[in-house]
Structures are given as structure tokens and as C-alpha cells.
Amino acid sequence: MRGQDSERVRDIFDELPDDFVASIEDIRITNKFIDALKTASLVSDVEPLDADFVENLRHPVEEEVTITNPDHRLSLDIFLAITTAAEQTYNSVRAAILRRHPESEILT
């Protein structure tokens, strides 16, 4: 595993611009974020999650979902096709579809 970790770190450094300079504050913020991730929990007094939500995260539905509404299917198809694009891309596509088909129930 260590070999893979060091390879990932090298990849990250290779992607940085040549003139990149990290400040001490950048490193301090990064370390705080890493520490927060290490202690992250679904159960928290700081930002408590709804018990049903936590239960669903811990025990997700594993059955196949059937989507019968064609507008919902269209919404999902578009979303999955542009998952690496900005949210605005989906909103723009949605707006174009609604201009053509105002009765559509495409999801937001």
C-alpha cells in the first residue's frame, strides 16, 4: 500500500503548476482538514444527523430500482451523462428541455 500512496503523492505533485508555492497557512489548513477527517463520525453533537438518515447510510437499499416516470429517467440519464460537468450544465440542459416541453417534470 505504501508504494501506491507514494505514487499518488507524486501524481499530485506532478499536477501542480511549476510556480506553486505552499504557504505555512495552507499547510496548517490542510492539516486541520486531515485531522477533522480522521475524527469524522456520523454521530455528532456538533452537527447531528437525523437517525433515519444515518440508518439509511449504514444500511442502504440494495434492491434494483425501477424508474417508470420518463421525465425522471431523462433527468437521471442527463445527470449521469454530465457528472463531471458543473451543476450549471445540468440546469442549462434542464431549462432547454423545459422550453421545448414545458409540461415536463424533469427533476431539479
N, C-alpha and C positions, 0 to 999 in steps of 0.2 A: 504493500500500500504506500509506503514511503516514496518509492520511485514514482508512482503515479502522482502523488502530491507535489513532489518537486518538479515534475514535468508540467503540471498545471500552473505552478507559480511561474515557471519560465515562460509559458504561453501568455500569461497575464502581462509579464514584463515586456514581452515582445510586442504586445499590442499598444503599449504606452507611447505617446509621442516622444520624439527624441529630446525635446526641450522640457519634458515633465520634471518638476521638482516638488517633492512632497514636503510640506511644512510640518513642524512639530505638532501643530494643532490638528492637521489632517490625520496624523498618526494617532493622536490622543482620541479623536472622534472614532476612528476605525477600531481602536482597542475597546472603547466603551460599547460600541455596537457588537463586537465579538463577545464581550462579557455578557451583554444582555441576551444574546442568542444562546449562550451556554446555560443560562438560568431560566430561559423561557419555559412557560408552562401554560397548559390550557386552563388551569385553575389558578386564578389570581385575585387578590383583593384590590389591586390597583385598577385593573380593567376586567371586571368579572364578565364571563360569557354566560349566556343562557344555558341552563342544564341540558335542555333538549338539543341545542346546537352542539354542545360538547359530546353528547351521546352519539349524535349523527356522525361527527368527525371520527370518533373512536370505533364506531360500528356502521360503516357506510352501507347503503343498499347495494347488493351485489347481483340483483336480478336485471335482466335485459329490459330496457325501457323502450316502449313503442310510442312513437310520436305520430298521431293521426291528423293533427291540425297542419295543413300545408303551409300556413304562414309561420308557424313555429318551426317547422322543418326548414323552411327557407332561411329563417333567422339563424338557426344553428349552422346550416351549410355556409352561409356568408361569414359568420363569426369564425368558424374553423378554417375557412379559406384564407382569412386575413389575420390570423392570430399574431403574426409578427409585426403587423402594421399598428399605427396609432389608433386609439379609440375613435378619433375624429374620422378615420377612414370608414369605420362601420357606420357611424352616424350619417356620413355623407351618402353612403350607399343606401341606407335606410330611407333617408329623405328623398332620394331619387325614385326609389320604389313607391313611396307614398305619393309622389307627384303623379306617377303613372297609374297607380292603383290606390286611390285614397281610402278605399274600403278595407285595405289590407290590415291585418292585425299583427304585422311584423313586430317582434319584440324590441324593446329599447335596451 
